C-alpha cells in the first residue's frame, strides 16, 4: 500500500524515449496515464479511440454488469484528482464497498467495526460503458496529456534490437490500412486484454519464450446482463429497502457448489434511473426472454430463500422496465507466466497489464483492481529509474513480472492459482493440462469452512472482506485466531458438503 501512495506523482526529469501502449481499454487508459508521469512521449494505439464517446465494439463486456473493488477507486483517485466529480456528473454513484452478495442465500458480515464512522472504504457504481468514456475524458483533460499521442489503429508487431535484448520499434496499422513504424521505443506496455497478443508479437520478433509459458483452464462461464430503464414513476414502485440502495450490489446470490454453479445479482446504476440484472451459469440454460427470469431465479437451490422484495422488484422491472439482453460467453481463464521466462528470452522494455497477462473468472470482480495492482508495480519501478540512462535497466521486465508475482497484498499469481481450485467444483469446468477435477479439494473444503465462519464471526468476516477487496494478503486468513475460528466454527452448510 506504500506503493499506492506513489501514484500520480510526476517526475521532475522525464525518461528518454517513447513509451508505447498497445490497446486503449481500461488497462491501456490507466497505463498511459501512469507512463505520462515518467516518459517524454507516450503513444497510445487503439482502433476505437478516435471518438471516445462512440460505443466500443471490441470490448466483450462493454454493456455487461461490472463490480469495482475499492482498490481501483483509491488508485484512480491518485491518478485523477477530479475522478469523483467526473463520475458523479456522469450519473455514477459512490457507496460503501459492502458487497451485498449472499452465499447460498446467507450473507457474510461486513467489517464496519474496523473503521471510524463514515470512513468505510467506498466503491463506484457505474456502467462499464460509462466507466470507459469517463476515463478516456479524464485522460485527455489531464495536464500530462500534453505528452500523449493517440494513434487510431492496431499494433501489428515488434522488431527486436540487433542483440535481441529489447524491443526497438513497434509497427502500427492505421485505420486507412497504411502502416507506420514507431521508433525510439523506451517501453512497450501490452494492454490487449484477453487476446494476450503480446505473446505472439514477442515470438514473431524472435524472442524464444517457452511453449508452456501460458497456462489456461475453461470454467465455461456464461452470463446474461438484462438492462432496464427505470424512470422516476417506476422507481417509486420498487420495494427496495434503503439499506440495499447503498451497497455494491442491491442483492446478489451464489449457489452452494454442492447444488450447482448459478448466480445472480441486482445492480442499481445511473443514479437509480437504470438497473442491471446479471444471471450466470456454466451452461446455456440462461433465460432468453423476460418472462423466464423470475422462474429461473426461483429454481436456484439455496439454504435461505431469496427475499420477497428482490423477487417483486425483478418481476416489476421485467414487466415495465423495457429489458434488453446482453449475452456473454466468457473466454477461458488464462495466465501468461512471463516471470518464468528463461534468462535472456524476455525483452527488457516489455510489460503486460491486466487481462493481457491474466484472464480471471469475472464473478469475483477483480479485473479492474488487477489493472491497478500491475500499474502500482510499474509505477514504483519507474519512480526509481535513472533519467540519465538511455534505456530502462536491462532487468526491468524481469523485475516487473517478478514483482507482480510477489506483490505485497494479493499477488496476481495467488489470485489466479486459487480460482481454478474453486471453479473445478463446477461440473462443466475443464481443468488445466496436467490437473483433474480433484485438484484443489482441500482449498474447496477450506472455502466452505471460511464462508461458514464469515457468516458468524466478525473477525473472520473482516479478514475475508479485506482479502477479497485485495487490500490485504491471503495470509491474513491464516492468522492464528482467524484460522482457529475458521476450522472450529459451527458449519453453516455441513449437510451438503460435496467437494
LINLIN-V470497 format. One record per residue. RES is the residue in three letters. PHI is phi in whole degrees, -180 to 180 (* if undefined). NEAR is the number of other C-alpha atoms within 10 Angstrom. Layout:
RES/PHI/NEAR
RES/PHI/NEAR
This chain:
UNK/*/12
UNK/-64/9
UNK/-66/15
UNK/-59/18
UNK/-67/13
UNK/-83/16
UNK/-64/25
UNK/81/20
UNK/-104/14
UNK/-70/16
UNK/-71/14
UNK/-74/9
UNK/-122/13
UNK/-72/18
UNK/-76/24
UNK/-72/20
UNK/91/18
UNK/-112/22
UNK/-96/27
UNK/-107/29
UNK/-107/28
UNK/-97/29
UNK/115/27
UNK/-119/25
UNK/-75/22
UNK/-60/21
UNK/-61/28
UNK/-65/26
UNK/-66/21
UNK/-63/23
UNK/-65/31
UNK/-60/28
UNK/-64/24
UNK/-65/23
UNK/-66/30
UNK/-66/24
UNK/-77/27
UNK/-122/24
UNK/-109/23
UNK/-61/18
UNK/-137/23
UNK/-128/30
UNK/-116/21
UNK/-109/22
UNK/-110/24
UNK/-163/25
UNK/-75/19
UNK/-119/21
UNK/-103/20
UNK/-62/13
UNK/-128/12
UNK/-68/15
UNK/-87/15
UNK/-75/11
UNK/-56/15
UNK/-91/19
UNK/-95/9
UNK/-94/10
UNK/-99/13
UNK/-57/15
UNK/-101/18
UNK/-59/18
UNK/-104/21
UNK/-89/21
UNK/-66/27
UNK/-131/28
UNK/-114/22
UNK/-110/22
UNK/-76/28
UNK/-66/23
UNK/-60/23
UNK/-62/21
UNK/-62/20
UNK/-64/18
UNK/-67/22
UNK/-64/19
UNK/-65/15
UNK/-68/16
UNK/-78/20
UNK/-132/18
UNK/-57/13
UNK/-97/13
UNK/-56/17
UNK/-61/17
UNK/-64/10
UNK/-65/16
UNK/-75/20
UNK/-65/16
UNK/-67/10
UNK/-94/16
UNK/70/16
UNK/-77/21
UNK/-132/21
UNK/-109/18
UNK/-137/18
UNK/-58/17
UNK/-80/22
UNK/-92/24
UNK/-68/22
UNK/75/23
UNK/-95/22
UNK/-106/21
UNK/-107/20
UNK/55/22
UNK/90/20
UNK/-112/19
UNK/-96/20
UNK/-72/25
UNK/-74/21
UNK/-112/20
UNK/-81/18
UNK/-62/16
UNK/-67/11
UNK/-81/12
UNK/-129/10
UNK/-59/8
UNK/-55/8
UNK/87/9
UNK/-112/10
UNK/-64/16
UNK/-53/18
UNK/-102/21
UNK/-138/23
UNK/-107/25
UNK/-113/29
UNK/-163/25
UNK/-66/23
UNK/-61/19
UNK/-61/19
UNK/-69/19
UNK/-57/18
UNK/-64/20
UNK/-64/20
UNK/-68/19
UNK/-61/22
UNK/-62/21
UNK/-65/14
UNK/-61/20
UNK/-61/19
UNK/-69/17
UNK/-79/12
UNK/-72/14
UNK/-61/12
UNK/-72/19
UNK/-66/18
UNK/-61/13
UNK/-112/15
UNK/-114/23
UNK/-116/14
UNK/-99/18
UNK/-115/19
UNK/-69/21
UNK/170/24
UNK/-130/20
UNK/-73/26
UNK/-107/17
UNK/165/19
UNK/-118/24
UNK/-124/20
UNK/-82/18
UNK/-68/13
UNK/-61/9
UNK/-93/6
UNK/57/17
UNK/-104/16
UNK/-156/27
UNK/-92/25
UNK/-92/20
UNK/-151/21
UNK/-127/21
UNK/-95/16
UNK/-124/23
UNK/-100/20
UNK/-79/18
UNK/-65/15
UNK/-85/8
UNK/94/10
UNK/-79/9
UNK/-112/14
UNK/-135/14
UNK/-116/15
UNK/-95/15
UNK/-103/15
UNK/56/15
UNK/-78/21
UNK/-94/25
UNK/-155/27
UNK/-119/26
UNK/-110/24
UNK/-88/26
UNK/-130/31
UNK/-86/25
UNK/74/24
UNK/-65/21
UNK/-69/14
UNK/47/23
UNK/-68/18
UNK/-58/26
UNK/-62/19
UNK/-66/14
UNK/-63/17
UNK/-64/21
UNK/-64/16
UNK/-63/14
UNK/-82/15
UNK/103/13
UNK/-83/21
UNK/-88/14
UNK/-86/19
UNK/-60/14
UNK/-64/7
UNK/-92/10
UNK/-72/14
UNK/-108/17
UNK/-112/14
UNK/-156/18
UNK/-144/19
UNK/-123/19
UNK/-77/26
UNK/53/21
UNK/-88/24
UNK/-129/19
UNK/-151/26
UNK/-123/22
UNK/-105/25
UNK/-97/27
UNK/-101/24
UNK/-123/21
UNK/-95/19
UNK/-127/21
UNK/-66/12
UNK/-57/10
UNK/-68/8
UNK/-78/14
UNK/-60/19
UNK/-67/10
UNK/-84/12
UNK/-80/17
UNK/-85/14
UNK/-84/17
UNK/-66/11
UNK/-60/9
UNK/-62/9
UNK/-82/16
UNK/-82/17
UNK/-118/19
UNK/-136/23
UNK/-58/29
UNK/-126/24
UNK/-62/22
UNK/-163/23
UNK/-143/24
UNK/-148/24
UNK/-121/22
UNK/-64/19
UNK/-62/22
UNK/-63/22
UNK/-72/15
UNK/-95/15
UNK/167/17
UNK/-131/20
UNK/-91/26
UNK/-159/22
UNK/-153/22
UNK/-147/21
UNK/-115/25
UNK/-127/26
UNK/-100/25
UNK/-129/23
UNK/51/18
UNK/55/14
UNK/69/17
UNK/-89/15
UNK/-139/18
UNK/-138/26
UNK/-124/26
UNK/-120/25
UNK/-113/22
UNK/-124/24
UNK/-131/24
UNK/-164/21
UNK/-111/20
UNK/-140/15
UNK/-97/13
UNK/-91/11
UNK/-70/18
UNK/-61/20
UNK/-115/15
UNK/-132/12
UNK/-61/17
UNK/-67/12
UNK/-92/12
UNK/-69/19
UNK/-62/16
UNK/-58/11
UNK/-64/14
UNK/-66/18
UNK/-66/12
UNK/-82/9
UNK/-63/22
UNK/-99/18
UNK/-137/19
UNK/-78/15
UNK/-126/12
UNK/-70/13
UNK/-65/20
UNK/-57/10
UNK/-60/10
UNK/-64/13
UNK/-66/19
UNK/-64/16
UNK/-64/16
UNK/-62/16
UNK/-65/20
UNK/-63/17
UNK/-66/15
UNK/-72/24
UNK/-68/22
UNK/-84/11
UNK/-121/13
UNK/-96/20
UNK/49/13
UNK/-69/19
UNK/-134/16
UNK/-101/19
UNK/-128/18
UNK/-94/21
UNK/-126/16
UNK/-111/17
UNK/-73/20
UNK/-65/18
UNK/-56/17
UNK/-79/23
UNK/-146/22
UNK/-144/22
UNK/-88/21
UNK/-88/18
UNK/-59/23
UNK/-67/18
UNK/-94/16
UNK/-62/17
UNK/-59/12
UNK/-55/9
UNK/86/16
UNK/-101/18
UNK/-111/25
UNK/-62/23
UNK/-66/24
UNK/-111/24
UNK/-125/22
UNK/-136/24
UNK/-127/30
UNK/-124/26
UNK/67/28
UNK/-63/24
UNK/-63/25
UNK/-113/28
UNK/-152/27
UNK/-104/23
UNK/-100/26
UNK/-67/22
UNK/-72/14
UNK/-62/15
UNK/-87/14
UNK/65/17
UNK/-98/22
UNK/-60/24
UNK/-67/21
UNK/-69/22
UNK/-63/27
UNK/-60/25
UNK/-65/24
UNK/-57/27
UNK/-62/25
UNK/-64/27
UNK/-62/23
UNK/-65/21
UNK/-59/27
UNK/-62/23
UNK/-62/17
UNK/-69/17
UNK/-71/20
UNK/-58/16
UNK/-95/8
UNK/-73/17
UNK/-80/15
UNK/-68/18
UNK/-83/10
UNK/-75/10
UNK/-80/11
UNK/-141/20
UNK/-66/21
UNK/-56/14
UNK/-63/14
UNK/-104/14
UNK/-61/21
UNK/-63/24
UNK/-60/23
UNK/-65/17
UNK/-62/25
UNK/-69/23
UNK/-70/16
UNK/-67/18
UNK/-67/22
UNK/-68/19
UNK/-110/14
UNK/-57/18
UNK/-69/16
UNK/-98/17
UNK/-113/22
UNK/-70/19
UNK/-54/25
UNK/-64/15
UNK/-62/14
UNK/-61/18
UNK/-66/18
UNK/-73/12
UNK/-84/14
UNK/-70/18
UNK/-57/28
UNK/-58/21
UNK/-78/21
UNK/-67/24
UNK/-65/26
UNK/-74/22
UNK/-88/22
UNK/-60/15
UNK/-94/16
UNK/-74/18
UNK/-107/19
UNK/-68/19
UNK/-65/17
UNK/-58/9
UNK/89/6
UNK/-120/13
UNK/-126/12
UNK/-66/19
UNK/-78/12
UNK/-59/17
UNK/85/21
UNK/-58/16
UNK/-65/13
UNK/-64/16
UNK/-67/22
UNK/-65/14
UNK/-64/14
UNK/-61/15
UNK/-61/21
UNK/-69/21
UNK/-61/22
UNK/-63/21
UNK/-61/25
UNK/-68/27
UNK/-68/25
UNK/-85/19
UNK/-125/18
UNK/-126/16
UNK/-67/19
UNK/-67/20
UNK/-66/27
UNK/-61/23
UNK/-65/22
UNK/-61/22
UNK/-64/25
UNK/-63/21
UNK/-67/18
UNK/-69/18
UNK/-69/18
UNK/-83/21
UNK/59/23
UNK/-103/18
UNK/-142/18
UNK/-75/18
UNK/-58/19
UNK/-64/12
UNK/-59/17
UNK/-72/22
UNK/-103/13
UNK/-58/12
UNK/-50/10
UNK/-70/11
UNK/-66/22
UNK/-62/17
UNK/-61/13
UNK/-66/18
UNK/-63/24
UNK/-75/14
UNK/-112/10
UNK/-71/16
UNK/-67/13
UNK/-60/18
UNK/-84/17
UNK/-128/15
UNK/-56/11
UNK/-69/8
UNK/-121/12
UNK/-64/13
UNK/-152/14
UNK/-82/18
